[in-house]
Amino acid sequence: MKSKLFIVLLFFCSTLTYAQFEAASYMINGYTLPYKVMFPKDYDATKQYPLLVFLHGAGERGDDNEKQLTHGKDFLINSFQAEYPAIVIAPQCPATSYWANVEKHTFNNHTTFTFGLSDKATPSMETLTSLITNWLNSGKIDQSKVYAGGLSMGGMGTYELLWRMPNTFAAAFAICGGGDISKVQYYTKNTALWIFHGSADNVVPVQFSQQMYESLKFAGNEVKYTEYPDVNHGSWVNVFQNKELVPWLYSHKK
């Protein structure tokens, strides 16, 4: 009986070990970005793997290098540890910054967003693009299979990544975000995109995703759009249960 219990515990511990994200940080030009990295099960350092960049929302900003996985951790582990093995990096944006260069105005419990006022990257985005480039040059990444995705502020950051690194990503997903539609021309036909939003979102209006979808479709980009009826801002819960998302990502390569 004891031997059987020991085997079960050993299996459980080994499962926890390979499922853990490892803490890391990246610094350039005096600016440090903490991030978590996850390697596939049975990682082989002699092979190259797909890369997924996952961007969190505004509520998970900070410097603890933990909160960025508040939403999506199980989705990432369950999807990219074994069935669709990939190296996953999940950076954390500081509390005083934002992934995308967006004007945000909150007044009387109502928030408005304005995109496209400046092309200057935020320090977090500038550091993130350098971090991604560093991984792409590491020899560990299959550069034909690089993907990105994020939720809310991370959805906004995903759109911005696509136009700042237009020849990098094979496919991406953006959840309840928004972006500068004038930049669509920079990643038209370079990256397939799947957009998600809840129709009842009272934090980031659904119109931002609808406009992005129409702009990308008009420009000839490969784009899908899923809108969840009567779902508020937490539409990522629905997305992470979508069994088609990860196979769809992996069906694309550069």
Buried (B, 14 or more C-beta within 10 A) or exposed (E): EEEEEEEEEEEEEEEEEBBEBEEBEBEBEEBEBBBBBBBBBEBEEEEBBBBBBBBBBBEBBBBEBBBBBEBBBEBBBBBBBEEBBBBBBBBBBBEEBBBBBBEEEEEEEEEEBEBEEEEEBBBBBBBBBBBBEEBBEEEBBBBEBBBBBBBBBBBBBBBBBBBBBBEBBBBBBBBBBBBBBEBBEBBBEBBBBBBBBBEEBEBBBBEBBBBBBBBBBEBEBBBBBBBBEEBEBBBBBBBBEBEEBBEBBBEBEB
